[in-house]
């Protein structure tokens, strides 16, 4: 009986504290800091770097070939490869973190270089309707060797072999995923895009 009376006596006090807390709640601002805040800052910085890399690649292609259509067409290939990075991370169940974002940025430059291999061969071939295929055949060995050599070099890191490899595992998986998708993109999708965006010049010198 005494405990019940004490509890009843404490109820008005609890209500008072509860109402005071309700009054102060709109004045309280929660700020998430620490590691989460640092990760968000790094993510924003890497996003800016990725956008800057894409713009610089576009300007480089525009400077090399002096054609907006060619630059835009070749820029689509690394952008598609970046989408392949997301697929690779999803298949392997890898977290999309800072290191995988770094690998995504690196893929833009690597795949652009592979696309340049193909287009350089395409330009020097004599005008014909089948030079899209001939350029792919002539450059298939160089493109395949470059792609597979990079994949094999990063494979131990992607598998987490070695001390401290787990920290850079998302980076390796992101690059390998982009490289795997880059092979059909450069040899199949890029010729198709060139034929679509330059239908009147496919049979003439570019």
N, C-alpha and C positions, 0 to 999 in steps of 0.2 A: 504493500500500500504506500509505503514511503517512497519507493522508487517510482511508482506511478505518479505521485504528486510532484516529485522532482522533475519528472519528464514533462508533465503538464506545465510546470513553472518555467521550463526552459524553452517551450514552444514560442512564446512571444518574442524571446530574445533571438531565436533562430529566424523567425520571420523578419525581424528588424535587420539582421545581418544579410538575409536573403534579398530584401528590398534594396538595401544599400549596394549590394553587389550588382543588382540589376541596373541601378542608376549609374554605376561607374563603368559598366561593361561597354557602352558606346564610346567612352573616353580611352579605352585601352586599345593600343595598336600592337599587333603581333608581327614581329619581324623575324623571318627565318634567316639565320646566318650560318657561319661555320663552313663545313665542307660543301653543303648544298649550294650556298651562295657562291663559293669559288667555282663550282662546276658550272653554274649558270653563266657566270662571267666568261669562263673559258669557252662555253658553247657559243655564246654571242660572238666572241672574238674569232673562233674558227669559222663561223658562218660568214663573217665579213671577209675572212681570208679566202674562203671558197668562192664567194662572189667575185672578189678581186682576181682570183686565178682564172675564172671563166672569162672575165672581161679582157685580161691580158692575153689569154690564148686567142680570143677573137681578134684582138688588135694585131697579134703576131701573124695569124693566118691572113688577115686583110693586107698586111704589109707584104707578105710573101707572094700572094697570088693576085692582089689588086682587084678583087671581085667580092662583092658582098654575098652573092649566091654561093660561091665556093666556100667562103669563110663560114657562113651560116650552116651549110650542109655538113662540113667537116666538124663543126662544133656540136652538132646533134649527136655524133657518135660518142664522144666522152660523156655527154649528158645521159645518154641511154646506158652507158657503162656504170655511171653513178647510180642509176636506178637498179642495176644488177647487184650493186653492193648491198642494198637493202634486202634483196632476195637471198643473197648468200648469208647474211647475218641472221635472217629469219630461219633459213633451213638448218643452220648449225646451232641455233639457239643462243647466239652470241649477243651480249648486251651492246646497245648502241650508245657508246660512251665517247670520251675525248679522243682516245687512241684510234677508234674506228673512224671518227670524223677526220683525223689526220690522214688515214689511209684513203678516205674518199677524196680528199683534196689532191693527194698524190696521183690518184687514178686519172684525174683530168689531164695532167701533163703527160703521163705514160701513154694513155690511149691516143692522145693527140699526136704524139710522136709516131706511133704505129700507123695511124691514119695517113700521116705525111709520107711514110714509106710507100703506101699504096698509090697515093695520088701523084707522087713524083714519077713513078713508073707509068702511070696512066698518061701523063702529059707528054712523055717522050715517045710514046708509041705512035705509029702512023695512023692517020684518020681511017677508022673503019667502024662498023656497027658492032663488032665483037671485041673491041679492045677493052671493054669492062672485064670480060672474062679472061682475056690474055694478060691483062695487068695483074689480076688476082692469081693466075697461075704462075706468073714470073716472080711475084713477091710472096707467094704462099710459104716457101721454105724459110725465108728471112723472118717473116712475121711469126710463123709458128715457132721457130727456134728462139726468137726473142721472148715470146710469151711463155713458152714452157721452161726456158732457163730461169726466168724470174719466178715462176710458180714453184719450181723445184728448190730454188734458193730460199724461198720463204716457207716451204712446207714444214721443216722442223719447228720453226717458230709458231706456225699455225697449229701444229699438233701439241704444242706445249712441251717440247723436248728440250731439256737443259734447264739449268738453274736460273730462275728469274724470267723464264720465257713466258709465263702466264700473264705477266704484266703487258707484254706487247702482242699477245695472241690476237686480240680484236683488230689491231693494225694489220697483221699479216693476213687474217681472214678477209678483211675488207679489200685489200689489194688483190689477193688471189681471186676473189669473187669477181671483181671488176675485170681482171685479165681474162678469166674464163669467158665472160660475156663479150669481151672485146674481139675475140677471134671471129665469131660469126658476124659481129657488127661491122668489122672492117672489110671482110671478104664478101659479105652478102648484102648487108643493109646499106653500106656506103655506096657501092655501085648503083643500087636501086635508087637511092636518094639523088645521086648525080644525074641519073637518067630522068628523074622526075623534075628536078629543078633546072636542068639544062637540056631539055629535049631537042632543041634546035641546034645544039652544039655538040651533041654526043658523037657525031660522026665527023666532026672537024677538029682542028687543033684548038686547045683551050689555053 
